[in-house]
Amino acid sequence: MFDKILIANRGEIACRVIKSARKMGIKTVAVYSDADRNALHVQMADEAVHIGPPPSAQSYLMKDRILQACLDTGAQAVHPGYGFLSENSEFCEMLEAAGIAFIGPKRHAIKAMGDKITSKQLADEAGVNTIPGYSDVLRDGEHAVEIARKIGYPVMLKATAGGGGKGMRIAHNDDECRDGFERASNEARSSFGDDRMFAEKFIEEPRHIEVQIMADSHGNAVWLNERECSLQRRHQKVIEEAPSPFLDEATRRAMGEQAVALARAVDYQSAGTVEFIVDTQRNFYFLEMNTRLQVEHPITELITGFDLVEMMIRVANGEELPITQADVGINGWAIESRVYAEDPFRNFLPSTGRLVYYRPPAEDEHVRVDTGVFEGGEVSMYYDPMIAKLVTWGADREEATAHMRSALDRFLIRGVSCNLSFLSALMAHPRFVQGNMSTNMIGEEYPDGFHPTDLPHQNPAIFISVAASMLRGYRDRAAQIGGQLHGHERCVPTEWVVVMNNEHHPVTIVAAQGGHDVEYNGKTFAVRSNWEFGQHLFSGTINGEEIFVQVERDRQTYRLFHGGSQADVSIVTPRAAELLKYMLVKAKPDMSRFLLSPMPGLLVSVAVKEGDAVNAGEELAVVEAMKMENTLYAQRDGVVAKINYQPGASLAVDDKIMELE
């Protein structure tokens, strides 16, 4: 067995590999850029080697520097994680020439499966179902239009070396095809150094279901069940689960057998994932093969009981698989939510900054948290915005979902915007509950983005009673101040009015042992909690049922989060409630004449010049953040009066890129 391995990655996946290596008694070497000098994976590893400046092209993609780090530290093998060099056949060849093992498949398999055109041809030859399309490289935008017309719209334009939702666009007409080709090829060039594109028919109402396989160098290969990955936004997976609620046993077996057949066709070794598109009739078509460990591998580990990272390391060491297909079962249900630093208020654009608070839920037999960050650390603009992977397990789907909802409510993050409320809303959405999902679901259900205030709480009494209890506790404490005039001590009334969503809710609040009894709408809510002022998480019970509500307080107003819903709640006296109708509402300033940067990032291009007349919906600029290009459009008609930034400029949130008049 290896004595020391180097992890050619960062973030949560580097930490994940270190955990398995440590369990196996293997020492680890981390690599890091300037931006990751104090990162968690650097702290966890036995050794760490600096490899360059923050941009990944100058650090984590520098093959020579990573190879030199192996030689300098005596690492005998490299685990690439996912992304970066994980599917780079040249890197494998360099390691092999230096006598260093690559913990992953051999370079011929990476090369064959990493090229989506070649992999589709090989899949055809192996008897794997494939999607109709054009298997050669598209020359340019006009050629893409020509091919798209032959295939028939809608089509999917995809980078041959793409992955992670980058280098992909759906086109429904010629204009979208031309623009999509340009945007996708640019993303592919900057992310993978390869801008080759191809096209295939886009399956409407598709599900994205993938099969995990594991193979060794002795001719053994198994499929480890499937993962349902249909909940996606911008082709990026958001929530995954295993097994799929859609598949029957016959379809599951057919997909697994085809996945293994494809693996055998390229003499595959190590962990790999064969992705399929599945239509409403359970017809499935090969999408691509990822020749690496997937982000969502934990849900497979939880339902099978196998450590996939350990198996990868043992296979790379030349060992046989310790299992056969007969050993693979399905034990319970697992769900993974990807917690991203992104702003639901700004259509999920990336958010960067310092994690002022980072308090994940406690891990136990039902909850697992894979992360690469820590409280006080920074979410950088240079890398993927993932904060953590929250994974839950239950005996069945309903139980796993219940654990996920509770864990999301308990997950406390402050300092950067994040998608916790959105994840909670998805878990409660009727389509998710029923298992009626497709890759289009998020776009269909949230066409204008997501805001937690748009989701009415299933039980508003939770917000009302929790806010009332917190307010009464605050008032009781204030009434205990010393030095009060005898006979004129401050008395706390029991009658209050909770104001939420401009609606008034009269309540009676009475102190009780361990909390308060709140009478509202003819019912009594026994709120019991050890919550203390200043805490961001209210944990306790209401009528004996456990409850977790996140809290932000501004004087007498509480912003509460629970179950994907958000509400601003204030508690006032009945007299103050009567007077509220006379209060003026301050109007927000009109910023529509400015083009504001919605995120920190790099200004890639400006499509207009000063003096140009523009129409609403016209492209004005492109901003790149987290390796994704974001096109900014005019929100109104006007004339470009002033351009404040030029291409190449670094932008902060709300920087005024240009002004219209």
MARSEPA-493937 format. One line per 4 residues: their letters; for each residue x negated, y, z of C-alpha. Coordinates in nm, 3 decimals. Example, Ala and Ser with C-alpha at 12.3 -4.5 7.8 and 13.67 -1.06 7.14 Angstrom:
<fibas>
as = -1.230:-0.450:0.780 ~ -1.367:-0.106:0.714
</fibas>
This chain:
<fibas>
mfdk = 0.000:0.000:0.000 ~ -0.109:0.360:-0.060 ~ -0.280:0.535:0.228 ~ -0.201:0.887:0.107
ilia = 0.037:1.037:-0.149 ~ 0.075:1.389:-0.284 ~ 0.420:1.539:-0.339 ~ 0.414:1.756:-0.652
nrge = 0.722:1.953:-0.551 ~ 0.868:2.186:-0.292 ~ 1.180:2.244:-0.086 ~ 1.419:1.978:0.036
iacr = 1.302:1.700:-0.196 ~ 0.941:1.738:-0.080 ~ 1.063:1.714:0.280 ~ 1.275:1.411:0.191
viks = 0.978:1.224:0.041 ~ 0.762:1.310:0.341 ~ 1.019:1.149:0.574 ~ 1.009:0.816:0.392
arkm = 0.631:0.822:0.359 ~ 0.596:0.894:0.730 ~ 0.829:0.602:0.810 ~ 0.606:0.378:0.597
gikt = 0.287:0.501:0.769 ~ 0.163:0.685:0.459 ~ -0.009:1.023:0.494 ~ 0.120:1.308:0.277
vavy = -0.024:1.606:0.092 ~ 0.192:1.908:0.008 ~ 0.121:2.165:-0.260 ~ 0.244:2.522:-0.235
sdad = 0.254:2.857:-0.411 ~ 0.200:3.196:-0.250 ~ 0.576:3.223:-0.194 ~ 0.582:2.887:-0.010
rnal = 0.282:2.938:0.214 ~ 0.498:2.900:0.526 ~ 0.756:2.663:0.377 ~ 0.896:2.367:0.568
hvqm = 0.740:2.103:0.342 ~ 0.398:2.259:0.406 ~ 0.455:2.237:0.780 ~ 0.572:1.874:0.763
adea = 0.291:1.734:0.548 ~ -0.039:1.608:0.690 ~ -0.232:1.828:0.446 ~ -0.141:2.117:0.216
vhig = -0.313:2.261:-0.093 ~ -0.254:2.604:-0.243 ~ -0.196:2.588:-0.620 ~ -0.115:2.940:-0.738
ppps = 0.115:3.244:-0.748 ~ 0.495:3.224:-0.700 ~ 0.613:3.170:-1.061 ~ 0.647:2.796:-1.117
aqsy = 0.470:2.823:-1.453 ~ 0.162:2.938:-1.261 ~ 0.187:2.690:-0.974 ~ 0.421:2.388:-0.961
lmkd = 0.396:2.332:-1.337 ~ 0.014:2.356:-1.343 ~ -0.083:1.995:-1.409 ~ -0.458:2.055:-1.382
rilq = -0.431:2.215:-1.038 ~ -0.212:1.939:-0.901 ~ -0.447:1.673:-1.037 ~ -0.739:1.854:-0.877
acld = -0.548:1.863:-0.547 ~ -0.517:1.484:-0.567 ~ -0.888:1.445:-0.629 ~ -0.982:1.688:-0.353
tgaq = -0.761:1.521:-0.091 ~ -0.804:1.159:-0.197 ~ -0.435:1.109:-0.272 ~ -0.383:0.773:-0.444
avhp = -0.037:0.846:-0.582 ~ 0.193:1.135:-0.671 ~ 0.566:1.159:-0.607 ~ 0.707:1.428:-0.838
gygf = 1.051:1.469:-0.677 ~ 1.293:1.617:-0.931 ~ 1.244:1.909:-1.169 ~ 0.901:2.059:-1.234
lsen = 0.670:1.777:-1.358 ~ 0.896:1.485:-1.267 ~ 0.972:1.403:-1.631 ~ 0.648:1.520:-1.791
sefc = 0.479:1.233:-1.975 ~ 0.155:1.430:-2.024 ~ 0.123:1.465:-1.647 ~ 0.168:1.089:-1.610
emle = -0.104:1.030:-1.865 ~ -0.343:1.263:-1.683 ~ -0.283:1.084:-1.354 ~ -0.326:0.744:-1.514
aagi = -0.658:0.850:-1.667 ~ -0.775:0.960:-1.322 ~ -0.669:0.632:-1.162 ~ -0.385:0.791:-0.965
afig = -0.044:0.622:-0.953 ~ 0.269:0.806:-1.059 ~ 0.564:0.724:-0.834 ~ 0.813:0.701:-1.114
pkrh = 0.853:0.534:-1.453 ~ 0.574:0.483:-1.704 ~ 0.503:0.760:-1.953 ~ 0.653:0.578:-2.253
aika = 0.990:0.556:-2.076 ~ 0.976:0.921:-1.970 ~ 0.891:1.027:-2.322 ~ 1.164:0.816:-2.480
mgdk = 1.439:0.905:-2.234 ~ 1.329:1.264:-2.176 ~ 1.399:1.349:-2.539 ~ 1.775:1.348:-2.568
itsk = 1.767:1.278:-2.940 ~ 1.539:0.974:-2.906 ~ 1.727:0.849:-2.598 ~ 2.057:0.857:-2.784
qlad = 1.909:0.655:-3.070 ~ 1.768:0.400:-2.823 ~ 2.102:0.383:-2.645 ~ 2.273:0.301:-2.974
eagv = 2.022:0.022:-3.037 ~ 2.072:-0.115:-2.682 ~ 2.448:-0.138:-2.731 ~ 2.531:0.156:-2.505
ntip = 2.836:0.366:-2.592 ~ 2.732:0.709:-2.731 ~ 2.907:1.038:-2.816 ~ 2.944:1.139:-3.182
gysd = 2.698:1.412:-3.274 ~ 2.389:1.525:-3.466 ~ 2.077:1.348:-3.347 ~ 1.813:1.562:-3.520
vlrd = 1.671:1.898:-3.408 ~ 1.868:2.212:-3.494 ~ 1.653:2.458:-3.688 ~ 1.824:2.781:-3.583
geha = 2.157:2.938:-3.499 ~ 2.294:2.916:-3.852 ~ 2.198:2.551:-3.877 ~ 2.374:2.496:-3.542
veia = 2.690:2.652:-3.687 ~ 2.669:2.432:-3.995 ~ 2.638:2.115:-3.788 ~ 2.906:2.225:-3.542
rkig = 3.154:2.266:-3.826 ~ 3.081:1.912:-3.943 ~ 3.119:1.761:-3.596 ~ 3.423:1.974:-3.520
ypvm = 3.460:2.226:-3.238 ~ 3.422:2.224:-2.947 ~ 3.056:2.117:-2.944 ~ 2.791:2.100:-2.674
lkat = 2.454:2.257:-2.758 ~ 2.181:2.095:-2.551 ~ 1.807:2.127:-2.514 ~ 1.629:1.801:-2.588
aggg = 1.418:1.847:-2.275 ~ 1.696:2.004:-2.070 ~ 1.833:1.923:-1.729 ~ 1.990:2.077:-1.421
gkgm = 2.245:2.267:-1.627 ~ 1.977:2.469:-1.806 ~ 1.956:2.488:-2.185 ~ 2.323:2.395:-2.231
riah = 2.617:2.583:-2.385 ~ 2.969:2.489:-2.498 ~ 3.078:2.651:-2.824 ~ 3.438:2.674:-2.945
ndde = 3.368:2.881:-3.259 ~ 3.089:3.008:-3.484 ~ 3.012:3.319:-3.278 ~ 2.983:3.122:-2.954
crdg = 2.766:2.870:-3.137 ~ 2.517:3.131:-3.257 ~ 2.501:3.307:-2.921 ~ 2.490:2.979:-2.730
fera = 2.204:2.850:-2.941 ~ 1.998:3.162:-2.868 ~ 2.070:3.165:-2.494 ~ 2.024:2.792:-2.442
snea = 1.701:2.774:-2.643 ~ 1.561:3.072:-2.450 ~ 1.642:2.903:-2.118 ~ 1.489:2.578:-2.239
rssf = 1.172:2.753:-2.351 ~ 1.125:2.932:-2.016 ~ 1.225:2.632:-1.800 ~ 1.073:2.338:-1.989
gddr = 0.836:2.487:-2.249 ~ 1.042:2.316:-2.521 ~ 1.317:2.500:-2.711 ~ 1.434:2.216:-2.938
mfae = 1.813:2.187:-2.948 ~ 2.068:1.933:-3.067 ~ 2.448:1.918:-3.080 ~ 2.717:1.666:-2.994
kfie = 3.094:1.653:-2.969 ~ 3.226:1.799:-2.645 ~ 3.470:1.561:-2.476 ~ 3.770:1.752:-2.338
eprh = 3.878:1.688:-1.976 ~ 3.566:1.479:-1.915 ~ 3.440:1.326:-1.596 ~ 3.068:1.309:-1.526
ievq = 2.992:0.971:-1.371 ~ 2.638:0.838:-1.339 ~ 2.487:0.503:-1.252 ~ 2.181:0.466:-1.029
imad = 1.936:0.199:-1.142 ~ 1.616:0.064:-0.991 ~ 1.362:-0.151:-1.177 ~ 1.017:-0.291:-1.107
shgn = 0.716:-0.399:-1.314 ~ 0.810:-0.767:-1.287 ~ 1.116:-0.750:-1.511 ~ 1.374:-0.705:-1.234
avwl = 1.641:-0.436:-1.265 ~ 1.960:-0.362:-1.071 ~ 2.235:-0.101:-1.078 ~ 2.323:0.054:-0.743
nere = 2.681:0.160:-0.817 ~ 2.797:0.494:-0.950 ~ 2.826:0.854:-0.840 ~ 3.113:1.086:-0.931
cslq = 2.959:1.421:-1.028 ~ 3.250:1.592:-1.203 ~ 3.275:1.895:-0.976 ~ 3.039:2.127:-1.161
rrhq = 3.001:2.498:-1.221 ~ 2.804:2.616:-1.523 ~ 2.703:2.252:-1.577 ~ 2.544:2.249:-1.231
kvie = 2.673:1.982:-0.992 ~ 2.837:2.120:-0.678 ~ 2.993:1.819:-0.500 ~ 2.919:1.453:-0.565
eaps = 3.065:1.137:-0.416 ~ 3.007:0.765:-0.425 ~ 3.179:0.557:-0.532 ~ 3.399:0.729:-0.793
pfld = 3.769:0.749:-0.705 ~ 3.848:0.703:-1.076 ~ 3.672:0.381:-1.175 ~ 3.812:0.033:-1.151
eatr = 3.586:-0.266:-1.090 ~ 3.576:-0.369:-1.457 ~ 3.466:-0.022:-1.575 ~ 3.213:0.005:-1.293
ramg = 3.054:-0.325:-1.392 ~ 3.052:-0.240:-1.764 ~ 2.880:0.094:-1.696 ~ 2.628:-0.068:-1.464
eqav = 2.542:-0.342:-1.712 ~ 2.496:-0.091:-1.995 ~ 2.274:0.123:-1.770 ~ 2.052:-0.178:-1.693
alar = 2.045:-0.275:-2.062 ~ 1.913:0.071:-2.149 ~ 1.651:0.048:-1.875 ~ 1.532:-0.287:-2.005
avdy = 1.517:-0.149:-2.360 ~ 1.239:0.091:-2.256 ~ 1.073:-0.138:-2.000 ~ 1.183:0.101:-1.727
qsag = 1.022:0.092:-1.382 ~ 1.124:0.290:-1.069 ~ 1.444:0.482:-0.989 ~ 1.646:0.624:-1.276
tvef = 1.994:0.748:-1.346 ~ 2.205:0.687:-1.655 ~ 2.467:0.958:-1.694 ~ 2.798:0.897:-1.868
ivdt = 3.088:1.113:-1.983 ~ 3.417:0.938:-1.905 ~ 3.748:1.037:-2.065 ~ 4.099:1.010:-1.921
qrnf = 4.135:0.652:-2.051 ~ 3.811:0.538:-1.878 ~ 3.625:0.523:-2.208 ~ 3.264:0.608:-2.126
yfle = 2.982:0.747:-2.338 ~ 2.609:0.777:-2.274 ~ 2.505:1.131:-2.190 ~ 2.141:1.106:-2.091
mntr = 1.898:0.919:-1.870 ~ 1.717:1.104:-1.594 ~ 1.383:0.936:-1.540 ~ 1.345:1.052:-1.182
lqve = 1.510:1.063:-0.845 ~ 1.835:1.259:-0.857 ~ 1.929:1.543:-0.625 ~ 2.236:1.347:-0.519
hpit = 2.057:1.021:-0.434 ~ 2.154:1.037:-0.061 ~ 2.514:0.932:-0.127 ~ 2.389:0.615:-0.297
elit = 2.162:0.549:0.000 ~ 2.453:0.586:0.243 ~ 2.687:0.341:0.067 ~ 2.419:0.082:-0.014
gfdl = 2.187:0.109:0.287 ~ 1.876:0.129:0.066 ~ 1.601:0.393:0.096 ~ 1.547:0.485:-0.269
vemm = 1.230:0.682:-0.202 ~ 1.073:0.387:-0.022 ~ 1.173:0.157:-0.307 ~ 1.011:0.394:-0.558
irva = 0.688:0.395:-0.361 ~ 0.683:0.015:-0.334 ~ 0.754:-0.030:-0.706 ~ 0.472:0.212:-0.791
ngee = 0.247:-0.001:-0.571 ~ 0.327:-0.301:-0.791 ~ 0.569:-0.476:-0.556 ~ 0.881:-0.660:-0.667
lpit = 1.225:-0.525:-0.584 ~ 1.332:-0.660:-0.244 ~ 1.691:-0.702:-0.367 ~ 1.890:-0.863:-0.647
qadv = 2.220:-0.749:-0.798 ~ 2.406:-0.980:-0.560 ~ 2.271:-0.780:-0.265 ~ 2.427:-0.455:-0.388
ging = 2.763:-0.372:-0.236 ~ 2.970:-0.067:-0.149 ~ 2.988:0.013:0.221 ~ 3.228:0.299:0.285
waie = 3.231:0.635:0.108 ~ 2.981:0.920:0.091 ~ 3.015:1.283:-0.021 ~ 2.743:1.542:-0.085
srvy = 2.792:1.918:-0.093 ~ 2.517:2.135:-0.236 ~ 2.475:2.443:-0.020 ~ 2.344:2.722:-0.242
aedp = 2.228:3.077:-0.173 ~ 2.477:3.238:-0.408 ~ 2.740:3.506:-0.368 ~ 3.105:3.408:-0.423
frnf = 3.191:3.781:-0.420 ~ 2.975:3.826:-0.733 ~ 3.087:3.525:-0.931 ~ 2.832:3.296:-0.765
lpst = 2.525:3.493:-0.865 ~ 2.205:3.399:-0.676 ~ 2.134:3.559:-0.340 ~ 1.786:3.597:-0.197
grlv = 1.649:3.709:0.136 ~ 1.568:3.591:0.485 ~ 1.770:3.328:0.668 ~ 1.852:3.527:0.981
yyrp = 2.058:3.236:1.113 ~ 2.030:2.878:0.990 ~ 2.216:2.631:1.210 ~ 2.321:2.314:1.026
paed = 2.561:2.071:1.193 ~ 2.399:1.808:1.412 ~ 2.310:1.487:1.227 ~ 2.466:1.159:1.333
ehvr = 2.596:0.840:1.172 ~ 2.850:1.045:0.974 ~ 2.649:1.360:0.890 ~ 2.314:1.398:0.714
vdtg = 2.140:1.723:0.619 ~ 1.855:1.727:0.366 ~ 1.690:2.068:0.363 ~ 1.367:2.250:0.293
vfeg = 1.435:2.571:0.483 ~ 1.439:2.690:0.842 ~ 1.574:2.979:1.044 ~ 1.362:3.286:0.975
gevs = 1.243:3.148:0.641 ~ 1.305:3.311:0.306 ~ 1.510:3.212:0.002 ~ 1.289:3.317:-0.288
myyd = 1.397:3.455:-0.625 ~ 1.143:3.230:-0.797 ~ 1.306:2.892:-0.741 ~ 1.632:2.704:-0.731
pmia = 1.873:2.866:-0.478 ~ 1.957:2.543:-0.295 ~ 1.950:2.579:0.083 ~ 2.050:2.226:0.180
klvt = 2.239:1.913:0.086 ~ 2.514:1.833:0.333 ~ 2.608:1.465:0.317 ~ 2.883:1.282:0.506
wgad = 2.979:0.915:0.530 ~ 3.304:0.751:0.631 ~ 3.470:0.412:0.613 ~ 3.684:0.545:0.328
reea = 3.724:0.860:0.117 ~ 3.967:1.023:0.358 ~ 3.732:0.982:0.653 ~ 3.427:1.102:0.459
tahm = 3.626:1.409:0.348 ~ 3.734:1.485:0.705 ~ 3.372:1.469:0.825 ~ 3.267:1.699:0.539
rsal = 3.533:1.958:0.621 ~ 3.427:1.963:0.985 ~ 3.056:1.980:0.899 ~ 3.111:2.270:0.657
drfl = 3.299:2.463:0.925 ~ 3.005:2.410:1.164 ~ 2.730:2.502:0.915 ~ 2.609:2.849:1.013
irgv = 2.411:3.059:0.764 ~ 2.350:3.433:0.785 ~ 2.107:3.665:0.607 ~ 2.187:3.547:0.255
scnl = 2.519:3.488:0.087 ~ 2.610:3.123:0.045 ~ 2.883:2.902:-0.098 ~ 3.004:2.733:0.221
sfls = 3.354:2.880:0.194 ~ 3.378:2.767:-0.168 ~ 3.273:2.413:-0.077 ~ 3.535:2.407:0.199
alma = 3.799:2.529:-0.045 ~ 3.708:2.253:-0.291 ~ 3.734:1.988:-0.021 ~ 4.088:2.107:0.057
hprf = 4.196:2.152:-0.305 ~ 4.485:1.922:-0.406 ~ 4.301:1.805:-0.717 ~ 4.002:1.693:-0.511
vqgn = 4.223:1.532:-0.249 ~ 4.403:1.337:-0.523 ~ 4.078:1.255:-0.706 ~ 4.215:1.430:-1.016
mstn = 3.894:1.598:-1.128 ~ 3.705:1.682:-1.444 ~ 3.397:1.886:-1.524 ~ 3.637:2.167:-1.618
mige = 3.814:2.178:-1.282 ~ 3.624:2.466:-1.121 ~ 3.650:2.680:-1.435 ~ 4.021:2.607:-1.459
eypd = 4.105:2.662:-1.094 ~ 3.877:2.962:-1.037 ~ 3.856:3.142:-1.376 ~ 3.780:3.476:-1.209
gfhp = 3.541:3.336:-0.954 ~ 3.615:3.259:-0.590 ~ 3.679:3.477:-0.290 ~ 3.769:3.315:0.041
tdlp = 4.034:3.583:0.107 ~ 4.220:3.455:-0.200 ~ 4.280:3.123:-0.026 ~ 4.560:3.150:0.230
hqnp = 4.488:2.944:0.537 ~ 4.698:2.631:0.569 ~ 4.773:2.726:0.931 ~ 4.736:3.102:0.996
aifi = 4.809:3.038:1.364 ~ 4.451:2.909:1.397 ~ 4.304:3.247:1.306 ~ 4.564:3.435:1.511
svaa = 4.521:3.229:1.829 ~ 4.140:3.215:1.810 ~ 4.113:3.592:1.754 ~ 4.360:3.657:2.035
smlr = 4.162:3.439:2.276 ~ 3.834:3.609:2.189 ~ 3.986:3.955:2.228 ~ 4.139:3.873:2.565
gyrd = 3.808:3.735:2.689 ~ 3.632:4.055:2.579 ~ 3.893:4.276:2.747 ~ 3.882:4.075:3.070
raaq = 3.506:4.111:3.086 ~ 3.527:4.486:3.019 ~ 3.780:4.521:3.301 ~ 3.526:4.387:3.552
iggq = 3.293:4.686:3.520 ~ 3.183:4.819:3.855 ~ 3.245:5.164:4.001 ~ 3.614:5.184:3.912
lhgh = 3.831:5.420:4.116 ~ 4.028:5.231:4.380 ~ 4.390:5.202:4.283 ~ 4.315:5.286:3.921
ercv = 4.133:4.971:3.817 ~ 4.155:4.875:3.453 ~ 4.435:4.626:3.385 ~ 4.446:4.407:3.076
ptew = 4.794:4.374:2.925 ~ 4.926:4.040:2.804 ~ 5.118:4.177:2.505 ~ 4.914:4.238:2.188
vvvm = 4.959:4.255:1.812 ~ 4.731:4.062:1.578 ~ 4.691:4.241:1.242 ~ 4.592:4.010:0.957
nneh = 4.637:4.071:0.584 ~ 4.829:4.390:0.671 ~ 5.086:4.181:0.855 ~ 5.164:4.226:1.225
hpvt = 5.187:3.921:1.452 ~ 5.300:3.991:1.812 ~ 5.133:3.759:2.065 ~ 5.122:3.708:2.439
ivaa = 4.781:3.615:2.579 ~ 4.750:3.464:2.927 ~ 4.424:3.351:3.087 ~ 4.405:2.979:3.167
qggh = 4.142:2.737:3.297 ~ 3.869:2.716:3.030 ~ 4.036:2.956:2.788 ~ 4.371:3.116:2.712
dvey = 4.729:3.029:2.630 ~ 4.849:3.225:2.329 ~ 5.221:3.249:2.265 ~ 5.293:3.317:1.900
ngkt = 5.606:3.275:1.692 ~ 5.783:3.084:1.968 ~ 5.498:2.836:2.023 ~ 5.217:2.809:2.276
favr = 4.862:2.752:2.156 ~ 4.628:2.632:2.429 ~ 4.289:2.766:2.321 ~ 4.000:2.617:2.517
snwe = 3.637:2.702:2.445 ~ 3.297:2.780:2.594 ~ 3.245:3.046:2.328 ~ 3.035:3.342:2.440
fgqh = 3.027:3.694:2.300 ~ 2.783:3.735:2.014 ~ 2.798:3.373:1.901 ~ 2.873:3.324:1.532
lfsg = 3.046:2.989:1.580 ~ 3.361:2.948:1.786 ~ 3.388:2.584:1.886 ~ 3.665:2.453:2.103
ting = 4.012:2.302:2.093 ~ 4.362:2.424:2.012 ~ 4.629:2.211:2.176 ~ 4.365:1.942:2.219
eeif = 4.249:1.934:1.856 ~ 3.885:2.018:1.788 ~ 3.832:2.338:1.591 ~ 3.531:2.526:1.452
vqve = 3.569:2.884:1.330 ~ 3.285:3.107:1.212 ~ 3.296:3.462:1.348 ~ 3.158:3.801:1.254
rdrq = 3.265:4.083:1.488 ~ 3.280:4.455:1.414 ~ 3.421:4.634:1.718 ~ 3.781:4.510:1.749
tyrl = 3.785:4.341:1.409 ~ 3.686:3.978:1.366 ~ 3.602:3.829:1.026 ~ 3.691:3.463:1.060
fhgg = 3.601:3.171:0.832 ~ 3.760:2.828:0.846 ~ 3.846:2.561:0.592 ~ 3.740:2.777:0.297
sqad = 3.962:3.069:0.405 ~ 3.848:3.406:0.530 ~ 4.048:3.671:0.713 ~ 3.973:4.006:0.874
vsiv = 4.169:4.011:1.199 ~ 4.213:4.300:1.441 ~ 4.399:4.296:1.771 ~ 4.568:4.613:1.896
tpra = 4.828:4.716:2.151 ~ 5.192:4.729:2.040 ~ 5.180:5.112:2.044 ~ 4.864:5.122:1.830
aell = 5.030:4.878:1.590 ~ 5.321:5.122:1.548 ~ 5.081:5.404:1.463 ~ 4.879:5.204:1.207
kyml = 5.132:5.286:0.933 ~ 5.023:5.650:0.951 ~ 4.655:5.571:0.899 ~ 4.508:5.667:0.562
vkak = 4.318:5.407:0.361 ~ 3.977:5.519:0.237 ~ 3.946:5.465:-0.138 ~ 3.635:5.292:-0.269
pdms = 3.411:5.501:-0.498 ~ 3.456:5.439:-0.871 ~ 3.141:5.265:-0.994 ~ 3.284:5.152:-1.326
rfll = 3.070:5.398:-1.522 ~ 2.754:5.224:-1.404 ~ 2.616:4.889:-1.518 ~ 2.497:4.745:-1.187
spmp = 2.260:4.455:-1.147 ~ 2.468:4.181:-0.982 ~ 2.161:4.005:-0.841 ~ 1.787:4.038:-0.785
gllv = 1.613:3.936:-1.104 ~ 1.422:4.026:-1.418 ~ 1.573:4.247:-1.687 ~ 1.519:4.035:-2.000
svav = 1.678:4.258:-2.262 ~ 1.886:4.571:-2.318 ~ 2.124:4.547:-2.614 ~ 2.202:4.919:-2.651
kegd = 2.027:5.255:-2.652 ~ 2.118:5.596:-2.518 ~ 2.394:5.758:-2.722 ~ 2.547:5.430:-2.840
avna = 2.924:5.393:-2.819 ~ 3.026:5.065:-2.653 ~ 3.354:4.884:-2.608 ~ 3.475:4.688:-2.306
geel = 3.341:4.332:-2.326 ~ 3.037:4.425:-2.534 ~ 2.698:4.287:-2.429 ~ 2.479:4.547:-2.260
avve = 2.191:4.356:-2.098 ~ 2.060:4.017:-1.989 ~ 1.920:3.954:-1.640 ~ 1.728:3.637:-1.551
amkm = 1.739:3.498:-1.198 ~ 1.663:3.151:-1.064 ~ 1.558:3.048:-1.419 ~ 1.909:3.123:-1.554
entl = 1.996:3.397:-1.803 ~ 2.303:3.607:-1.713 ~ 2.462:3.831:-1.975 ~ 2.610:4.159:-1.849
yaqr = 2.903:4.312:-2.038 ~ 3.063:4.657:-2.049 ~ 3.364:4.680:-1.819 ~ 3.506:4.982:-2.003
dgvv = 3.475:5.181:-2.324 ~ 3.222:5.463:-2.323 ~ 2.896:5.609:-2.445 ~ 2.557:5.512:-2.302
akin = 2.446:5.830:-2.123 ~ 2.129:5.704:-1.956 ~ 1.924:5.384:-1.936 ~ 1.732:5.364:-1.610
yqpg = 1.543:5.038:-1.659 ~ 1.363:4.877:-1.953 ~ 1.310:4.506:-2.031 ~ 1.058:4.351:-1.796
asla = 1.173:4.552:-1.494 ~ 1.241:4.381:-1.162 ~ 1.589:4.457:-1.034 ~ 1.749:4.455:-0.692
vddk = 2.118:4.400:-0.624 ~ 2.329:4.698:-0.738 ~ 2.044:4.874:-0.918 ~ 2.200:5.106:-1.177
imel = 2.068:4.965:-1.505 ~ 2.251:5.224:-1.715 ~ 2.524:5.486:-1.696 ~ 2.823:5.525:-1.929
e = 3.021:5.842:-1.991
</fibas>
